[in-house]
Amino acid sequence: MQKPSKPVSQSKTTITELMIPSYANFGGKIHGGILLSLMDKVAYACSSKHAGAYCVTVSVERVEFLQPVEVGELVSLHASVNYVGRSSLIVGIRVEALNVKTGHVNHTNSSYFTMVAKGDDDKPCTVPRLILENKEEVKRFIEAMHMKEIRIKVKEEMDDVRSQIAVEKASELLKGERCIIRL
Ligand SMILES: CC(C)(COP(=O)(O)OP(=O)(O)OC[C@H]1O[C@@H](n2cnc3c(N)ncnc32)[C@H](O)[C@@H]1OP(=O)(O)O)[C@@H](O)C(=O)NCCC(=O)NCCS
């Protein structure tokens, strides 16, 4: 039986968390891993709400930390389903850090998590179709479709590159690179 379609708005999710000192690295800024873990949580919450099933993280696109996050800032992670396939969903996540004293909000990064919904048999299950209710949602769906195509192409190209690497020609290939070969 096909699950009823759902609008993007129904699964939009935000998690807000205070950046406490134990989250910091030796430089006093927040560990990237803390943010990745929060992003994974919000992607899970958002995708599972849409799917009506447990979801697993399959791949992550574009993780770039554009600005450091400071201890004491309130980090909000805004997630929405940008795209659905049969069992996969692409969740867009926007991370913002609020300095509570100044009110300044930094957009620290945007990332895309591909999640797959699983049924009780632990196999991928069909997710509801996505209802797009404004131009921005249509744009994000199309962008995500392209992102998926590009990811597949990059994987194929990298497989090709990997299979053609000739270690014997490394000294020629690596001329000018900042490495020393000591085989
Ligand atoms: C993801 C997983 C379910 C795919 O299983 P599979 O038997 O290959 O299933 P399928 O080939 O039918 O793929 C299912 C969906 O995953 C998508 N998918 C598979 N590999 C993918 C990848 N590397 N990146 C993005 N999507 C991927 C497929 O495109 C498909 O999407 P669709 O149903 O919307 O068309 C399986 O590899 C898995 O369970 N991985 C572990 C995930 C996990 O536990 N994550 C937590 C981190 S420990």
The ligand as an ORCA input file, in Angstrom:
! r2SCAN-3c Opt
* xyz 0 1
  C      22.120      2.103      2.442
  C      21.725      0.666      2.313
  C      20.380      0.454      2.934
  C      21.643      0.354      0.804
  O      21.259     -0.985      0.698
  P      21.108     -1.722     -0.727
  O      20.786     -3.122     -0.468
  O      22.292     -1.373     -1.561
  O      19.805     -1.064     -1.250
  P      19.472     -0.406     -2.663
  O      20.500     -0.678     -3.709
  O      18.054     -0.814     -2.930
  O      19.524      1.141     -2.333
  C      18.574      1.732     -1.521
  C      18.644      3.209     -1.703
  O      19.889      3.683     -1.181
  C      20.499      4.517     -2.144
  N      21.941      4.404     -1.984
  C      22.653      3.258     -1.939
  N      23.952      3.559     -1.794
  C      24.052      4.903     -1.748
  C      25.141      5.809     -1.605
  N      26.400      5.418     -1.492
  N      24.859      7.128     -1.566
  C      23.596      7.572     -1.682
  N      22.519      6.754     -1.813
  C      22.758      5.439     -1.855
  C      20.046      3.990     -3.489
  O      20.155      4.959     -4.506
  C      18.605      3.652     -3.188
  O      17.827      4.831     -3.250
  P      16.311      4.788     -3.861
  O      15.594      3.671     -3.188
  O      15.735      6.110     -3.471
  O      16.429      4.608     -5.319
  C      22.800     -0.293      2.974
  O      24.017     -0.118      2.310
  C      22.987     -0.019      4.450
  O      22.200     -0.441      5.291
  N      24.087      0.695      4.802
  C      24.396      0.976      6.208
  C      23.786      2.288      6.635
  C      24.025      2.568      8.090
  O      23.928      1.683      8.911
  N      24.337      3.827      8.386
  C      24.622      4.253      9.713
  C      26.068      4.531      9.865
  S      26.867      3.233     10.722
*
